[in-house]
Each structure stands twice: as structure tokens, then as C-alpha cells.
Amino acid sequence: MEETYLLNHPGVKKKILAGGTGPLPHFPPGTKVLVFHFQTLLDNFERTVIDDSRLAGRPAEIFVGKMFKMEVWETLLTSMRVGEVAEFWCDHTGLYPIVSKGMRLIAQGKDPLEGQRHMCGMGNLFHYHSTGFPELDELMRTPQPLIFIMELLQVGDPLSYHRESWMMEKDEKLQMVPVLHMQGNALVKQRQFREAASKYKEAVLLLKTVQSREMPGDVDYVNLGRMIIPLELNYCQCMLELEEYYEVIEHTNDLLDKHKDCVKGYYKRAKAHAAVWNEKEARRDFNMVANLDITLASLVHREIKALSERMKVKYWEEREKYWNSPPPHAHLVLSVDLAGRSTGRRLGLAGESASSADPQPQPVHAGAGAAPASGGANERAAEEAQR
């Protein structure tokens, strides 16, 4: 079909590639969720692909009227029918690198606000000078028109739709945290540790997203940090049960950097270090537990004693394994000996001296089979013959 300009939206051209079904949906602000696939291309000869939601393995989602950073996308999508595929040329794309970075992080299961300071999205980009993706940094340096190919998959009711965390308002996120906490606890009782860890992690993500909007050091910022602690500890306990020890070490390192008096954090990190044979680090953390809470001294004593016993067993197992293994040159000795015993004897590898390996002279007997005599023996034989 031919390109057409969208009415009342200069700088946007639309070309329908495949028609949809039914009438155009009605979109009151905040009442509909749009689920769609998209592809982003540069407006060059090669039509270079920047993003493709299908490659990410999940469609994108936005809520109508929720101040989505790429407001032009609401314009594009609300001009489509369900099932329609359309190509849009847009020159309102200055904020696209921010949107793309957030969607890439969401597709990876990460917080789209990860690493940001308390400022607007553009402020964060100018502060850090990079999105972390070279192709997006290039778009930041040289803003240009982009091509979006979109397929509208679904128009849903937000009340019956599971919303992503980044779509929620602050109050919604805070209300969701205790629900996820209780769900995680219930899964732990059923020993479904992997599923429980996912619930705790989602709750932590919600709190960190809210916290990122607060000023560091403010009362709300500090209180949110304290709410994160038990959820992080529960997550680490699930990882201990799943024997994901290095995951525990990584999370407790981050937790203890911010909360240096967290006794349970030191204890869980000590258990993880002990499990991966980091004796020095495990002893250090166990001792910190005893220093911070004297009532746990007996527990720490038992843990350190058990650690010492495990290290002894490991030492003797490794020692026995070392002494029972053949020396590195044993196969060489055997090959030389089997290839030729005389060679082995000359090298002294067969346990015999060089002198004992030399052939001994054999006595010579007179007779037909005897070897001819030499020297004075030949002269005496000639004299006897003349007589």
C-alpha cells in the first residue's frame, strides 16, 4: 500500500503491510494495554536492524496514557487494528536510545533503571556518557529518523493483565511487595526453592525501582533499603539450598557493602564460602557473626569446628590421591624397558648395573666346533706337527 501521513501528526508516515481485523479499538487513557512486536531499522540503504522484539523472545507492552517515554509509539499503535502489521517512518526519535536500553534490560530480566541516579533519563545518559550499547550511543550522538515495523497482537484490559514492574505506579509496587513475600514463604515451605527465589527477587526489584526515585540519604530511601534486607536474605537462603554458592557470595557482598552490621548476611556468606572451600573467608565471616552478636558464639564455634574437620578430610583425601597416583615418568620407564631391555640396562632404568649387563666371555673348547686358537697356541701346535 502507499505511504500516507498520519493526520495531526507531522513527521510520521505510515505504510500498512498487512491488514488487521475488526474496527479500530477505543483507547481511553489508562484503560488499555497494548501488546505488540516491533522492529527498529535505520533509514539507510541497508535498512540496518537495531532492535527486534522477536529475537528477544517476548513482545513489548505499553499502557495507553501512562506517559511512556516514546509518546509517538502510542500514536502509532492506536492507529492500528489487532493483527495489523505496519511500517512507520518517524523523525521524533530522540529518546529512542533510552527506551531501547530499558526494553533490552527487561528482556534480560533486569531492572530497567539499574545503575541510574536520582535524575531524569536524559540526565543519566549525560552523566554516564553511554547506554552500554554502542549502536544506541551512536544514535545519541547523531539523532536521525527511524523506521518502526509494528504488529499489534493484543489490546487488553489492565485489570485482568499481569503488569510488568516498570508499568506500575509507586503505590502499586509497594502493595505488591508483601504479596510476593508471602508467596515466596509459602513456596519455601513446599521446598520449591527456585520458585520462591524468583518471588523474592521480583519483590527486591520492585523496591529498588521505587528507591531509585528517592534521594540517597532521605528517610524514604533508607527505609526502602531496610525493607530490601529480609528479601535479599531469603533469596540467599534459597540459593544456599540450591547449592548456588557463588550467587550467594555475590548478593551478600552487595548487601554487606550497604549494611555492614547485617549478622545474617555474614552468616550466609560464611556458609557459602565454606561450601566452596574458601577457608580463610569463611573463618573471617564466622568471626564477624560472633563479634556482632555474642549470643551466637556457640553456633560460630560449632561451625568453625565443622569447617576444620571438613578441611582436614579434604587435605587427607588430596594427599592420598597424590601419593597413590603413578609418577609422571613411569610410563616412560615402562616403554623403554619393553622396547628393549638392553637399552634400559644401559640407562640403568631396569634396576641393573651397567657392568652386570655386559656379556661374559665363554670358555673355548678344542674340537671341530671350536674357534681357531691365536698367538702362542698356534706356534706350539706347529712344533708338535714337525716332531
VEXLO-282242 format. One record per residue: x, y, z of N, C-alpha, C, O in turn; residue in one letter. Coordinates in steps of 0.1 Angstrom, whole numbers, plus 5000, padded with zeros to 4 digits. Layout:
XYZXYZXYZXYZA
...
% end
This chain:
500849885000500050005000500950135000502150125004M
500350244996501150364995501350425009500550405018E
502450505010502650575023501650685025501250755015E
501250705037500350815040500850885053501350815062T
500651015053500951085066499851075076498651085072Y
500151045088499151045098498551185101499351275103L
497251195101496651325103497051375117497151305127L
497351505118497651575130498951535137499251565148N
499751455129501051415135502151425124502551335117H
502651555123503651575113504951505116505251485128P
505651465106506951385109506751235110507651165114G
505551185107505251045109504551005095503551055091V
505150895089504550845077504250695080505050625086K
503050645075502650505077502450435064501850495055K
502850305064502550215053502050085059502750015066K
500850045055500249925060500849805052500749805040I
501449705059502049595052501049475052501049395043L
500249465063499249355064498049415072498249465083A
496849395066495649455073495349375086495549255086G
494749445095494249375107492849335106492249325095G
492149305118490849255118489949355127490549405137T
488749365124487849445132488049595131488849635123G
487249665139487349815138488549865147489149785154P
488849985145489950045154489450045168488450085172L
490349985178489949985192489750125198490350215193P
488950135208488850255215489850255227490050155234H
490550365228491650375238491550485248492250595246F
490650475258490650575268491950575276492450465278P
492550685280493850685287493850595299492950605308P
494850515300495050425312494150305313494150235323G
493350285302492350175303492750055294492049955295T
493750065286494049955277495549935277496450025278K
495949805276497349765275497549715260496749645255V
498649765254498949725241500149625241501149655246L
499949515234500949415233501349405218500449385210V
502649415215503049425201504449385199505249385209F
504749345187506149315183506549435175505849495168H
507849465176508349575168509749545163510549465169F
510149615152511449605147511849755144511149825138Q
513049785148513649925146514749915136515649835137T
514650005125515650005115516150145112515450245115L
517450155108517950285104517350315090517150225082L
517250445088516750495074517950505065518250615061D
518550395062519650395053519450295042518450225041N
520350285032520250195021520050045026519349965020F
520850005036520849865041519649845050519349725053E
519049955055517949935065518449845077517849745080R
519449895083520149825094519249805105518549905110T
519049685110518249655122518949685135520049635137V
518249765143518749805156518149715167518949665176I
516849695167516149615177515149525170514549565160D
514849405176513849315171513249245183513949155189D
512049275187511449205198511349055197511348985207S
511149005185511048865183512348795186512348685192R
513548855183514748795187514948795202515648705208L
514348895209514448895224513548795230513748765242A
512648735222511848625227510548665234509848585240G
510248795234508948835241508448965235509249045230R
507148985234506649115228506749225238507049205250P
506649345233506649465241505249495246504249455240A
505149575256503849615262503949765267504949805273E
502849835264502749965270501349995274500449925268I
501150085283499750125287499450265281500250355281F
498250275276497850395269497750505280497150485291V
498350625278498250735287499050725299498850805308G
500050635299500950625311502250695310503250655316K
502350795301503550885299504750795295505850815300M
504450705286505550625280506550725273506150815267F
507950695275508950795271508850825256508950935251K
508550715248508350735233506850755231506150665226M
506350875233504950905232504450885217503350845215E
505350895208504950875194504550725192503750705183V
505050635200504650495198503150475201502450395195W
502650545211501150545214500450595202499350535198E
500950695195500250745183500250635172499250615165T
501450575171501550465160500550355163499850315154L
500550305175499850185178498350205179497550115175L
497950325183496450355184495950375170494650395169T
496750385160496250395146496050265140495750255128S
496350155147496350015141495149935146494649955157M
494749835138493849725143494649605148495749585145R
493949525156494549405161494949315149494149285140V
496249265149496649185138497349255127497949195118G
497249385127497749465116499349475117499849485128E
499949475106501449505105501649625097501149635086V
502349725103502549855096503949895097504649865107A
504449975087505750035088505650185090504850255082E
506350245099506250385102507650445101508650395105F
507650565094508850645093508650765103507650835102W
509550775112509450885123510650965124511750915124C
510451095126511651175129511651225144512451315147D
510651175152510651215166511251095174510551025181H
512551085173513150965179514350995189515150905191T
514351115194515551155202515651075215516751045219G
514551025220514550945233514650795230514650715240L
514750755218514750605215515850535222515550425227Y
517050585222518150505229517750475244518150365248P
517150565251516750535264515650425265515750335273I
514650435256513650335256514250195252513950095258V
515150195242515750065237516550005249516449885251S
517350085256518150025267517249965277517549855282K
516150035281515249985291514649855287514549755295G
514149845274513549725269514549605268514149495271M
515749635265516749535264517049475278517249355280R
517149565288517349515302516149435307516349335314L
514949475304513749405308513749265301513449165308I
514149255289514249125282515249035288515048905287A
516249085295517249015302516848985316517648915323Q
515649025320515249005334515849095344515949065356G
516349215339517049305348516149435350515149455343K
516549515360515849635363516249735352517349765350D
515249795345515549895335516150025341516650105333P
516050045354516650165360517950125367518450205374L
518450015364519749965370520850065368521150105357E
521450105379522650195378522350345376523250425376G
521050375376520750515374520750595387520450545398Q
521050725386521050815397519650875398518850855389R
519450955408518151025410518151145401518451255405H
517751125388517651235378516851175367516551055366M
516551255357515751215346516651125337517851115338C
515951055327516650965319517751025311518850975310G
517451145305518451215297519651255306520851255302M
519351295319520351335328521351215331522551235332G
520751095332521550985335522450955323523650915325N
521950965311522850945299523951045298525051005295L
523651165301524751265300525751245311526951275309F
525251195323526151175334527151055331528351065333H
526650945326527450825323528050825309528850735306Y
527550915300528150925287527850805278528450795267H
527150705283526950585275525750505280525450505291S
525050445270523950355274524450215276523750135282T
525750185273526250055274526149975261526549855261G
525450035251525349965238525850055227525350165225F
526850025220527550115210526550165200526650285196P
525650085194524750135184523750235189523350325182E
523450225202522550325208523250455211522750565210L
524550445215525350555218525550635205525550765205D
525650565193525750635181524550715177524550825172E
523350655181522050735179521950855188521350955184L
522550845200522650955209523451075203523051185204M
524551035197525451135191524951195179525051315176R
524251115170523651165158522251125157521851025150T
521351205163519851175162519451175147519951255139P
518551085144518151065130516751005129516350935139Q
516051015118514750945116515050795117516050745113P
513950725122514050575123512850515117511750585115L
512950395113511750315108511350215118512150135123I
510050205121509550105130508550015123507550075117F
508749895123507749795118507049735130507749665138I
505749755131505049705143503849615139503249625128M
503649515148502549425147501749435160502249395170E
500549475159499649485171499049345174498249295166L
499449285185499049155188497749145197496949065195L
497649245206496549235216496249365222497149445224Q
495049395224494549505232493849455244492749395243V
494349475256493849405268493349505278493649625278G
492649445288492149525300493249515311493649405315D
493749625315494849625325494449565338495349515346P
493149555342492749495354492949345354493049285365L
492849285342493049145342494349105336494548985331S
495249195336496549175329497749175339497749265347Y
498649085338499849085347500749195342501349185331H
500949295350501649415346503149395350503449345361R
504049435341505449445344505749545354504949645356E
506749535362507049625373507249765368506849865375S
507849785357508149925352506849995348506850115346W
505749915346504449975343503650025355502750105353M
504049985367503350015379503650145384504750205383M
502650205391502850325399503550295412503650175416E
504150395419504850365431503950295442504450195447K
502750335444501950275454501650125450501550035459D
501450105437501149965432502349875436502149755440E
503549925433504749845436504849815451505149705454K
504649915459504749895474503749795479503949715488L
502549795473501449705477501749565472501349465479Q
502549545462502849415456503949345464503949225464M
504849425471505949365478505549265488506049145488V
504649295498504249195508503549075502503748965507P
502849095491502248975485503248885479503148755481V
504248935473505348845467506148785479506548665478L
506348855490507048805501506248685507506948575510H
504948695508504148585514504148465504504248345508M
504148495491504148385481505448305482505548185481Q
506548385483507848325485507948235497508448125496G
507448285508507448205521506648075519507147965524N
505548085512504747965510505447855502505347735504A
506147905492506947815483508147755490508447635487L
508747825500509847765507509347655516509947555517V
508147665522507547565530507347435522507347325527K
507047455509506847345500508247295494508247205485Q
509347355498510647325493510847355478511647285471R
510047445473510247495459511147615459510647725457Q
512347595462513347705464513547785452513647915453F
513547725440513847805428512647905425512848025422R
511447855427510247945425510148055436509848165433E
510548015448510548105459511548215457511248335459A
512748185452513748285450513348385439513648495440A
512548335429512048425419511148525425511148645421S
510248485434509348585441510148685449509848805448K
511148635457511848735465512648835456512748955459Y
513148785445513948865436513048975429513449085428K
511848935426510849025420510549135430510449255426E
510349095442510049195453511149295455510949415456A
512449245455513549335456513649425444513949545446V
513349385432513449465421512349575422512649695418L
511149545427510149655429510649765438510549885436L
511249715450511749815460512849895454512950015457L
513749835447514949905442514450005431515050115430K
513449975424512950065414512350195421512550305417T
511550165432511050285439512150365446512150485446V
513150285451514250355458515050445449515550545453Q
515150405436515950485427515350615424515950705419S
514050635428513350765426513450855438513050975438R
514150805449514250885461515750935462516650885455E
515851045469517251105471518051015481517550995492M
519250975478520050895487520250975500520551095500P
520050895511520150965524518851005530518751025542G
517851025522516551065527515950955535516350835534D
514950985544514250885552513650775544513750665547V
512950815533512250715525513350625518513050505517D
514450675514515450595507516050495517516250385514Y
516250545530516850455540515850345544516250225545V
514550385545513550285549513350175538513250055541N
513350215526513250125515514450025515514349905512L
515650075518516849995519516649885530517149775528G
516049925541515849825552514849725548514949605552R
513849765540512849665535513449565526512949445525M
514449605519515149505509515949395517516049285512I
516449425529517349335535516749195537517349095533I
515549175544515049045546514748965533514848845532P
514349045523514048975510515348925504515348815498L
516449005504517748955499518248835507518748745501E
518048845520518448725529517648605525518248495525L
516348615523515548495519516048445506516048325504N
516348535497516748495483518148415485518248305479Y
519048465493520348395495520148265502520848165499C
519148245511518948125517518448015507518847905508Q
517548065498517147975487518347925478518347815474C
519248025476520347985468521347895475521947805469M
521447905488522147805496521547665495522247565493L
520247665496519547535495519747475481519847345479E
519847555470520047515457521547495453521847455442L
522447515463523847505462524447595451525447565444E
523847715450524347815441525147915450524748025452E
526347865454527147935464527748065459527748165467Y
528148065447528748195442527748305440528048425441Y
526448265437525348365437525148425451524848545452E
525248335461525148385475526248485478525948595484V
527448455474528548535477528448675471528648775476I
527948675458527748795451526748885457526949005459E
525548825461524548905466524848955480524549075484H
525448875488525748915502526949025502526949105510T
527849015492528849115491528149255489528549355495N
527149255480526449385477525649425489525649545493D
525049335496524249365508525149425519524749525526L
526249355522527149395533527949525530528349595539L
528049555517528649685514527849805519528349915522D
526449785519525549885523525149875537524849975544K
525149755543524749725557525749645564525649515564H
526749705569527949635574527649575588528549495593K
526449595594526149525606525149415605524449375614D
524949365593523949265590524549125594525249065586C
524149075605524648955610524348835601525148755598V
523048825597522648715589523348715575523648615569K
523648835570524448845558525848785559526248715550G
526548815570527848755572527748605574528548525569Y
526648555581526548415583526248335570526848235568Y
525448395562525148325549526348325540526548235532K
527048435540528248445531529348345537530048285529R
529448335550530348235556530048095552530948015548A
528748065552528347925548528647905533529047795529K
528448005525528747985511530247975508530747885500A
531048055515532548045514533047905519533847845512H
532447855530532847725535532447615525533247515523A
531347625518530947525508531847515496531947415490A
532547625493533447625481534947625486535847665478V
535147585498536547565504537347695505538547695505W
536647815507537347935509537447945525536748025531N
538447875530538547865545538848005551538148035561E
539748075546540148205552538948295552538648365563K
538248305541537048395541535948355550535248435556E
535748215550534648165559534948195573534048235581A
536148175578536548195592536348345595535848385606R
536748435586536648575588535148615590534848685599R
534248565582532848595583532148535595531348595602D
532548405599532048345611532448435623531648455632F
533748475623534148555635533448685635533148745646N
533048745624532248875624530948845630530348935637M
530348735627529048695633529148695648528248755655V
530148635654530348625668530648765674530248795685A
531348845667531648985672530449075672530249155681N
529549055662528349145662527249095671526449175676L
527248965674526148905682526848795691526948685687D
527148835703527848745712527048615716527548515719I
525648625715524848515718525048405707524548285710T
525648435696525848335686527248275686527648195677L
527948295697529348245698529448095698530348045691A
528448025704528547885704528247825691528847725686S
527247885684526947845670528247865661528547775653L
528847975662530048005654531147905658531847855649V
531347865670532347775674532047635668533047575663H
530747595667530447465661530747475646531247375640R
530347585640530547605625532047595622532447535612E
532947665630534347665627534947535629535847485622I
534447465639534947325642534647235630535447155626K
533347245626532947165614533747195602534147105594A
534047325600534847365589536247305589536847265579L
536847305601538247255603538247105600539147055594S
537147035604537146885601537046865586537646775581E
536146945580536046925565537346955558537746885548R
538047055562539347095556540346985558541146955549M
540346915570541246805573540946685564541846635558K
539746655563539346545554539746575540540246485533V
539546695535539846735521541446725520541846675509K
542146765530543646755529544146615528544946585519Y
543546525536544046385535543546315523544246225517W
542346355518541946295505542846335494543246255485E
543246465493544146505483545546455484546146415474E
545946435497547246375499547346235494548246185488R
546246155498546246015494546146005479546745915473E
545346095473545246085458546546115452546946055441K
547346205457548646245452549646125453550246095443Y
549746065464550745965467550345835460551245755456W
549045805457548645685450548745695435548545605428N
548945815430549045835416550445805411551345835418S
550645735399551945705394552745825391552245935387P
554045815392554945935389554845965374554545875366P
555046095371554846135357555746055347555346045335P
556946005351557845945342557745795342558445725335H
556745735349556545595350556345525336556845425333A
555445585328555145535315556445535306556545445297H
557245635308558545635300559445525304560045465295L
559545495317560445385321559945255315560745175310V
558645235316558045105311558245095296558544985291L
558045205288558145195274559545165270559845095260S
560545225276561945205273562245055276562944995268V
561745005288562144875292561444775282562144675279D
560244795278559544705268560144715254560144615247L
560644825251561144845237562444775236562744725225A
563244765246564544695245565244685259565644795264G
565344565265565844565278567344605279567744665288R
568044585268569444625268569544775269570444825276S
568644845262568644995262568345035276568945135282T
567444975282567045005296568244985306568445065315G
568944875303570044855312571144955311571744995320R
571444995298572445095296572145225303572945295308R
570745255304570345375311570145355326569945455333L
570345235330570145205344568745215349568445245360G
567745195339566345205343565745085347564645085353L
566444965345565844835348566244785362565944675366A
567044865369567544825382568744745382569144685392G
569444735370570744655369571844755366571644855360E
573144715371574244805368574744775354574444675348S
575544875349576044865335577044745334577044675324A
577844725344578844615344578144475344578644385337S
577144455351576444325352575644305339575344185336S
575444405331574744385318575644345307575144305297A
576944365309577844325298577944175296577944105306D
578044125284578143975282579443925287580443985285P
579343805294580543745300581243655289580643595281Q
582643655289583343565280583043415282582943375293P
582943345271582643195272583943115270584743155262Q
584143005277585342915275585342855262584242825256P
586542845256586742785243587142645244588142615251V
586542545237586842405238587442365225586942405214H
588542285225589142225213588142135206587342075213A
588342115194587442025186587042095173587342205170G
586142015166585742065153584942195154585042275145A
584242205165583342325165584042435172583442545173G
585342415177585942525184586442635175586842605163A
586542755180587142865172588642845171589142795181A
589342885161590742875159591442945170591043055174P
592642885175593442955186594243065180594343065167A
594843145188595543255183596843275191596943215202S
597943345186599143375194600043255196600243185186G
600543235208601543125211600942995210601642895207G
599642975211599042845210599242795196599342675194A
599142875185599342835171600742785169600942685162N
601842845175603242815173603442675179604142595173E
602942645191603142515198602542405190603142295189R
601442425184600742325175601642295163601642185159A
602342395158603142365146604442285149604842195142A
605042315161606142235166605842085168606542005164E
604742055174604241925176604041855163604341735162E
603641925153603441855140604741815133604841715127A
605841905135607141875129607741745136608441675129Q
607541725149608141605156607441485151607741375155R
% end
